[in-house]
């Protein structure tokens, strides 16, 4: 799978690339520092699976550049990667057709979790940009969700929250057990309790709930 990283800062591209390589064993990185370079990659790529597009770089002109990329590869998820993560920016990007909006301030593991969701057909956006009144806007489910997540999170014990956080990071039950000094069966019990308390049926739903609730996988590892 080929992935385009379009950002005019090489430091950003170099920092992101190692995390993208964990998405799939066959990942090939195509780097671009301008929109024109990114569009050229999109037109010549033979197995393009994902595009990461900086919102502010040469040629972008904000969302007109996003429109151009979406037109160039309409079946490929295009994700905005930006230091500008205001509510208006995120809403506009999603309305234009972006598959996600990832702030440059997120951790590498959180970005990987978000991209895995996007590659599975979901949408991802930073929930912290969408807290307003009693509701949280969720583009992952495409409707307004009552902000009851906080009440469900209160039902979790500190250990259950820690297990959920590490699950967001993409760790397996075996890895979580090793990091927390637990038996793998104990981790499975904690996860079953988490699913029950938050109303999730499986791991993917639990991860979506966690990320929409602001749990970013930043639990401390040993």
N, C-alpha and C positions, 0 to 999 in steps of 0.2 A: 504494500500500500504506500502510495506517495502522499506526502503531506507538505503543503506550502506554508512556510513561515514568512510572512511579509511584514517587516519592521525595519525602519531606517537606522536602528541602533544594533550594531553587530553584537554588543554585549548582551542584549536581550535575546537575540537569536541563539547565541552560543549557550546562554543559560537555560533556555527552554528545550533545546534539542535533545539533551540526554533523557529528559522525562518523556518526550514523545517516542523515543526508541523503546520504551517499556510498553507501549500500547499494542504492539504487534511485532513479532520476530522479523517480519519482512519490511518494516518501515524504511522508506527512503525519504530523506529530508531535501526539499527544494527551497533554497533561500532566495529572498527578494528584498531589496531595500527601497523599492518604489512600486507604485501600483502597476506601472507598465511592465516591470519585470515579473510581477506576480501574474498578470494577465497572459504574458508570454508563456510562463510555466503552465498555466491552466490550459492553454491552447495546444501544447505539445505533450503534456503528461499522458501516459498510457494507462495508468492505474491510480488516478487521483481519488483519494478517499476523504480528504479533509483540508480545509483552508483556514489558517489563522491570519487575521487581517488587522493590522494596527489602524486605529481610527484616524490618527493624525500622522501622516507621512507624505512624502512627495507624490502628487498626483491624486491623492484620495479625495480632497474636497469634501471631507466627512462622508455623508451618506450617499452621495452620487457615486463615489468609488465602490461602496458596498453594492449598489445597484449594478454597476458594471461587472463586478465579479460574479454576482448571482446570475446575471445573464450569460456569462461565459461558461459557467458550470452549474446549471440549474438543478442537477440531481445530487450535487455534492454539498455536504454541510459546510457552511461558511460561518466562522466564529469570529466575533470582534474581540480583540485583545487590546486593552487600552488602559492608560492611566487616568482617563476621564470616565468615571463611572457614576455620573449623576443620574438621578431618576429619569430625567428627560432623555438623556443619551441612550439609556438602556431601553426605554419604551420605544423610542424612534427606531433603534436598530432592529428590535424584534418585529415591529410593524413593517419594516422594509423587507423582512424575510430572513434575518440572521437566525442561525440555529442556536446561538448562545452568545453571551456577553461575559467575558472573564476579565476582571480587573488584574492589572499587573502586580498588584500587591498580594495576591493569594499565594499560598505555598505551592511548591511543585506537586506534592501528593494530591492536594485539593484540585489542582488543574487537571491532573490525570483522571481523577474520579469524575470531574465534570465532563471531560472529553469522552470518557467511556460511556457516560449517559447519553451524550450527543450521538455517538456512533451507534448506540442501540436504538436510536430513533426518537429520543427525548429532547426537550429543550432545557437549556440551563441559563440562569441569570442570577446575579448576586442578590439574595433576598434582603440584604441590609439596605438596598436602594429602594425597597418597595414597602416599607412599613409605614402605614398611614391610617390613623384612627383604629377602628376595630377589625380591619381587614388587611389581608396581605394578597397582593396580586400574584398569581401563579400562572406562568406561561407553560409550565410543565403539564398542567392539567387543563389549561385553557378556560378557567373560570375563576370567579372570586371565591376564595376560601376563607371562611370565618377564622379569625386568628385564635384558634383553640390549641394550636401547636404548643404554646407555652404551658397550657394546663396539662397536656399529655406528657410533656417533658418533665413536669414536676413529679409525675408518678414514678419516674425512673430513679433508681438508687445511683449513688455516685459511681459505683462499679459498672452498672449497666450503661451509664452515659459514657464511661471510658471505653467500654467494649464497642459501643455504637460509634464513637469517634474513630477508633482504630479501624472499624469496618469501612467507614467513609474513606480512609486512606488506602483501601484496597487490600488490606492484610487478610490472609486466610485465617480460619479458626486456629490452626496450628501455630501460625505466627503470633496471633494475639495472645494465645496461651503462653508462648515463650516470653513475650515481652512483659506480661503481667504476672508471670510466675504462677500460672494456674494450670490445671489439667484441661485438656481439650474438651472433655465432656462438660466441664464446668462452664466453659465459654459457650457451648451449645445451649446449656440451660439458661445462661444470661440472655442470649439472643432470643430464645423462645419467649422469655419474659418481656423483652423489649418489644417484640412483634405484637404480643398480646396487649401491652399497655398503650402502644401508639396506633394500633389498628392496622398493622402491616401484615401481609400474607407471606412475604418472602424477603430475601436480602436486598433485592433491587428496590423494592418499595420502601424498606427501612432507610436505605441510603438516600433516596429522593426526599423522604420526610426530613431526615437529618440535615441535608444541605439546604432545604427550604426553610429550616428552622434556625439556620446560622451555625450549625455544628460543622466545622470545616476540617475535621480530622487532625487537629493540632494537639491531640493528647500526647503527653510526654512518653517517649520510648526509652527503655533502659539500654 
